[in-house]
Structure formats: structure tokens, C-alpha cells
């Protein structure tokens, strides 16, 4: 946790403070504690961070958290409440006593808590996003955890693709057991499969035909013959909290010439992007190279064509640092990123392919092993 | 949305501003838009709120959101970025132009955004938690949605209880098909069942024996004969975002006398709490009545015994306003709350029962219909 200690000292602060539930990836990273309710984390340089929790969570927190654990009661919170202080005030009072000096806080720190804290000590914004930067460089252990989520994700992808592959087209609509095969059914069966692997699928995209021209369209209704079907799945491992993220585009039947050509361009763009990844390479440069490549193939990168970034970091959040977009900075060894070019044309459809892997000193250690097959 | 308009005007503000992904229940409530990435919401009195999103989300947002939708590009964000402003600054600049005056913001508003906004307009904290208060009073439509989540939840509970009921004790451990029946297996099968009903189960508690003495222990490993098994399940409907929340405690075999007596006390406490619910009743009074009732039966409410609050509001969050705890205020018609007394004694075990329903002018419209049966 040396990165955080340096940030505290460079800011002239006495401690770093975070506040949130484990839905806040920074809090989860710093505490390794799962909770639906907000907790407080206080870290002084050279010391182990402290997790402050309600009495009821004490035994579980001691067992599960990587931080030192004390109860709110022991930290003085309940006394402040009994003395009539409102909740944010009492929380700030407790933090101020623990920090005993200026506090460094993340960009998303709650304003109400910051204003109360300011009456005790200066509150300094961590503009550099130190914890996000720390999270972006994965340890070998984190990389193994993410590789394992990726394996479960690929098995779930195969489960979904197999449903489509085994379907029977009738009147332009894919059928299973005589009934239309829907986006919802494929999504639900993939999510069920993921649960049996200890992972949670959320908002998996299974979109088809016109819907594929909108990259974030979840997809709904019967799947269609000879139309692109985009499956984008980014599950979270329930215990570790780490995500994987992958996308494939398939067609049951005969894709149009346009879709076939878009698929080839996207495949080549992914190969190009992947070949440029290594420690020190700049995300924006890789993105621009792909924009340029698409331009040469006759595809725009505006409100149609290639309309999103080339990739993003993955970890405790699906989207985190670093970025492979127009403003992406230098990559570092240990980053885990996606490479996901896509092309989107209303009236024609959309195609996206997405792999995930680790940045190394010399290249891209691709976790994704799943096949690329347009026609299934 | 009159509550918000009054709050804006009472604060002397020109607009209310929220920032976050739809994991932020306030943002989801105000926009009815699902997104993993943060969006901006700006509401001026007498006008429809505005949701500002990336271009890529425009079509979906127009289709799904209850707010007026404009893109970040149309709101000037991209110009500010091109002019070299950092992300928080550019976001604040865009908001300042839309608000055109002092802004009212929620307690959890990101400090970094508030500090940038302050250089344009005064930033006023909404100390009353106006949106939380609005969310706490459900419309008839929201109540119907939650009733439906409750029905799916009860069916999942029955699915889990049936696994335990049908198990075969062998050497003190419950077995299914010759293998130990584990907490993890019951949880996963309940989550799979919930997915088929369009609901997402997260961290469902299936704890047994000593683990039940910790109310938030998730539970792990083989389930035991003649020991209390606590099942606490609080799924979220994937489309509407609303939760249900219920708990039952069961024993396969012969519970100890202590557990049997605790179960009876918890049942009676639930009946007492439920009987006191109505619009105008004070959450803290109901909680205290249950504390007193337990005391008469010989149970503490300290670090052992009844160690959590009696209940809480449920909605887009599992825990929201109002509270039926030591500091709970007056209930209002349309609140949807849980009543969940529990008793926890290390060395003996834990028992909890939890129902959910709506507060009415005259009482408690209980959604929960599921049976209470200790021995199965």
C-alpha cells in the first residue's frame, strides 16, 4: 500500500479516508470486505488501514477484511450520536479523531461528509485518483483470479452460442423446441450457467438485427435468421469481485455482404489493436491507429461506424483505468484491458468483437481463448 | 416531482443536480435509466428533469428514461474537453450552464464535482434528503411491482426450503443424493430459480448452526441436522430495479429448547411490531416496544439478543428510508417496510423472521404470505 502512503505524504495529509459500500470498487479494494451498507476506511502512512464497521459486522469483518477492524462504538461514533450529532456530523467527528490531521479523499467522496470534516481538518482532494491507479495494475494473484473469471465467461458464451447454433430457423425467426428463441432466454440461460460457476451475469447483451446498431442495447424478443447477434457478457465473480468482459458476434444463416465485410474489418482491427499493446504504449495512439485503419477500409468513427473507445481496464469494475480511447494514457505492465473494436450502422446492423488480457513488458497476454466464428 | 421543486425553491437554488450510475438509487429513481456509467441529471422547478448521456446512449435513453434526454455533446461537454478542461471541470462547466444559478445537490454528491461547480455557482446541500424521502413513499404502481417481486421471492424461498425439507440427515449432516447439502448449493439454486423469474438474488444468506448467531453471515458448507438454518433473501427485479426482502428460520430435525423458545419469542415480536404499524406511528416507538417485549421474555438488546433494528424501508435499495430502529421517525402511508425481529446468541444460534408490506392509514398491508414453520 506504498502508493497510498506516498500520496498521503505528498498531499501533506495525515490520513487517507474512503467511505462507501463494497459496491464502491475503491472501498472493496482497500478493505476486501463485502457489505451493502457504507463503511469508513482510514489509512495513516506506515500503518495498516482501518475498517470501521457496526458491531454486528465485527466478527465477519475480522475474518474477511484485509484491513484492521474496529467497531463504530469503539471509534466513538455512538457517543457522538448520543450527544445529538446528526449522522454525517458524527461520522466526520469519528474520522477526524482517527485521522488527527488533514485528510486526503477520493473524487467521489460524499460532499456532506466532506463539509462536516472540513470543520475539523482540511480536506484535500486526491486529484490523481491514487486508488484507481493502484487498482489498474494487477498483482499476479489478481491476474489469476481474472483468468479464472474469463474461463467461466467463455463457457457461458459457448452455452449461449450453442443455443443459437442448435436453433431451427422458421419464417426468418430462430426456434427451439417449436418456440421462438428469444434474447431473454439466451441471456437467462447464460446467467444461470454463470451462477453454477460462482459468477453473476448482469445486463448481458444479446441483441439482434437492428438492435445491434446500438452498442448498449440489451436486446429483446425473438432472435432472427441471417441477422447479426451480438453477445457481450461481463460477469463478476461473487467471492473475489473481479470481472471478465468479452463479446462475440454470430449469425445463424447467411449474413449480408455488408455485415460480412464489417466482421472482417473488426477482426483485423482487433488484431491490429492487440499487436500494439505493451507496457509504455499509449492508449490514445492505439485507438487512433484503429480509427485510421477503419478509415482506410471505408468506415467512419463518428456518430456511425466505430462510435466507442477501443477498450478499457477491467477489474473490480467492468470499466476502470486505463483507457484505450481518444484520451488514453500510457499502458503499464499488469494492466488488464479489453480490445473491442465495433462497427454500427443503422439499417445494416452492428458487429463487435472483444478480448481481454494483461499488458506485459513485451505485448498482450490474451486471456480470451474463445473462437471467432461469424456463421454458426 | 413537486417535492423536488419545493426543495429547490426553499433552498433558493436554480436547479437540483444528481450524478451517478443507476447503481445510485436516487439517479435510477429520477431518470428510470439503467447504466453502468455515471450520468448527469439536472432538474429546474416546473420543468421536466434532464438526463445528459453520451451520444452512444441517446436512442436507448430516449426510449427508456422518464427524463428529457440530451447528449453530452449537445450540452457542451465535448467543447469543454476540447478546450483542455479536465473531466470533473468540464462536467461542472456543463452543469453550470444548464442550471444557470445555485445548485441543490444530494449528500453523496461527489466532492470533486462540487468543488468545480462552486467556482460557477453556490452548491447547496440537500440536508433533508428530499429524493430519499420521495422514494420512501411508493406509488400504487411501485407497490404492485414490489408485490410481484415478493411473490417471486416467496417461490424462491419455497424452492430453498424444499431442498432442506427433502434432505436426508446422516451423521448430523443433511444430505441430498448421497452428498452433503451445502449452504452454497441452496443459495445457488435459489438464485437460479430467481433468474427464471426475472430477478437477481445477491448474497442470499443461507446460514446454519453457529453461523446463525451472526445476522450477516452468508453461510457456507454442509447444512446440519437439528440446527437453525436462517434464509434471508432480498432479490432485485432486473427490469424495474425494485427489491423484496424476507427471512425464514427452519430446522430439519429437533431444535434445542432454547432455539424453540427464541423462535416463539421472535414470532410474537413480529406480530407485535406488525400490529403497531400504521401511518403516523413512530419507527423508534415500535422498535422500543419490541425491545421491551424481548426484555420481558428474558432476552437482551445489546451485543447479544436483539442486536439490529426492527426493520427498514425497501425499494430501489434493499435498505432505504424509513427506519424502524432506535432513531426511526414517523411512518407514512405508502412506505414499504420490513418487520424483522431476530435473536442471536453465540453458542446457541440465531433466529430471524422477516415480512415486508406497505404502511397504510390504518395498518400494515403485508405482502408476505409465506408460512412460518420452524420444524420442516
Interface residues (C-beta under 8 A of the other chain):
Chain A: X23 X34 X35 X36 X37 X55 X56 X57 X59 X60 X81 X88 X105 X107 X108 X109 X110 X111 X112 X113 X114 X115 X123 X125 X127 X188 X191 X192 X195 X196 X200 X202 X203 X214 X215 X216 X217 X238 X303 X307 X308 X318 X319 X327
Chain B: X23 X34 X35 X36 X37 X55 X56 X57 X59 X60 X81 X88 X105 X107 X108 X109 X110 X111 X112 X113 X114 X115 X123 X125 X127 X188 X191 X192 X195 X196 X200 X202 X203 X214 X215 X216 X217 X238 X303 X307 X308 X318 X319 X327
